[in-house]
Amino acid sequence: MPLPSQSNKIRSLPPYLFAELDRKRRAVIAKGADVISLGIGDPDLPTPAHIVSAMQQAVTNPAYHTYPSYNGSTEYRQAAAAFVKKRFGVELEPEREILGLIGSKEGLANLQFAWIDAGDIALVPEPGYTVYASSTRFAGGTAVEMPLVEQNRYLPDLEAIAPDIRQRAKLIYINYPNNPTATIAPRSFLEKVVAFAEAHSLLIVSDNAYSEIYYDDQQRPMSILQIPGAKARSIELHSLSKTYNMTGWRVAFAIGSAEAIGALGKIKTNWDSGIFGAIQSAAVTALTGPQDCVAQSRQIYRQRRDILVSALTRMGLSFTIPEAAFYVWVKVPGGQPSINFCTSVLEKAHVVITPGIGFGKSGEGYFRMTLTVNTERLKEACERIRGIL
């Protein structure tokens, strides 16, 4: 007998963009090609040595070999509170306003089940991280897209949201520094988001995973919680993945409204057992230890950004100069579909780049490049692409 039919939820989902990219990449590699991947935002820089050393020590401690705390250890949440206070000037209660996460993706996906019922709406930016929309669908809700267009500096036009949509929406997602456009939101926009959320009784979900990867010390990204009144109706997610080159460690935290933190925590207690204690211990070292390693990463990404910007200019391509994160958002030449262009670059130049359509329909006509390879490989990738244009 065959297996039963899969759920409507899973049948409605498109293939996960990065999994599909990896499949195509592996197919080209299987043919013997030397592929340079500028597709996925996975830092090539190693986790700083003092964090690795802390993990090596912690993993031998039998106290960490048992089930960890669902919400994150007291020490981890206190370290997160200290980091947020120092970086953003925001005071938090570690026990009520901070929650440990097994990576921010887990938090973003689980959050929907605390707030979304069948027929409810979440306002999601597009182009944007695909998890916002897919997790809304999993929870039985509807993801209503807020287009991010170049003419509006990749900020959603809140006034363009229809009145009936505003009334039915429960969540509004923002992501600055933004993936994929690498732009920063000004304070004035964050103030508009808070006022909009207050007027329409929305929970703000701020994905702030790239807060520490920026290129102008005078234009550091903000936390939504820095805006007066925001904490009462916001939950913001922070990740150690990009800040400390810890993508594989799966460790992050959520901050904000005690009600929202409690709701997400209730979902988590039913679905997972928390972050491995030794990883939490190492994360405490990351958050409270010397931060020169983060500044060094920023400097490396800045150097790579300048190399890529210069190369794209020589190619005659149009792009948005990155303000933060480690992406460059580039217009597809010749008006061809983004997936066709990216497939051609992979097959002819053996370079992986991400088609903009994978981030939403407003991403059509663009592609995303990452800064997560060393300078020599980055220069080589640019030369390969230039050779097929």
QUIVEN-V408369 format. One record per helix or strand of 3 or more residues. SS is the DSSP state (~ for helix, > for strand). FROM is the first residue (numbers start at 0). LEN is the number of residues. If there is no record, write none. Layout:
ss=SS from=FROM len=LEN
ss=SS from=FROM len=LEN
This chain:
ss=~ from=7 len=4
ss=~ from=16 len=14
ss=~ from=48 len=10
ss=~ from=61 len=3
ss=~ from=73 len=15
ss=~ from=93 len=4
ss=> from=97 len=4
ss=~ from=103 len=12
ss=> from=120 len=6
ss=~ from=130 len=8
ss=> from=141 len=6
ss=~ from=149 len=3
ss=~ from=157 len=3
ss=~ from=162 len=6
ss=> from=168 len=6
ss=~ from=186 len=14
ss=> from=202 len=5
ss=~ from=223 len=3
ss=~ from=230 len=3
ss=> from=233 len=6
ss=~ from=239 len=4
ss=~ from=246 len=3
ss=> from=251 len=5
ss=~ from=257 len=14
ss=~ from=276 len=12
ss=~ from=291 len=24
ss=> from=326 len=5
ss=~ from=332 len=3
ss=~ from=337 len=12
ss=~ from=355 len=4
ss=~ from=360 len=3
ss=> from=365 len=5
ss=~ from=374 len=14
